Amino acid sequence: MTLLKDREVAERTGLSTGTLANWRHRKIGPRFFKIGGKAVRYDAADIEAFCRQRPTPTRDQRA
């Protein structure tokens, strides 16, 4: 398991760290772990799966 910091997830996904924090608070978005009560980490495999589940359609794919 490769664990990523929220900054690394933001870089990979194009989301802001603020959005990730908001999603954690609202209990939505990709699964995360709290380590030592404060440090937030994401499993890289979970982030990849999360991104695959939410593709953005291109103009040609829109109905």
Secondary structure, DSSP 8 states (H G I E B T S, - for coil): --EE-HHHHHHHHS--HHHHHHHHHHT-SS--EEETTTEEEEEHHHHHHHHHHS----GGG--
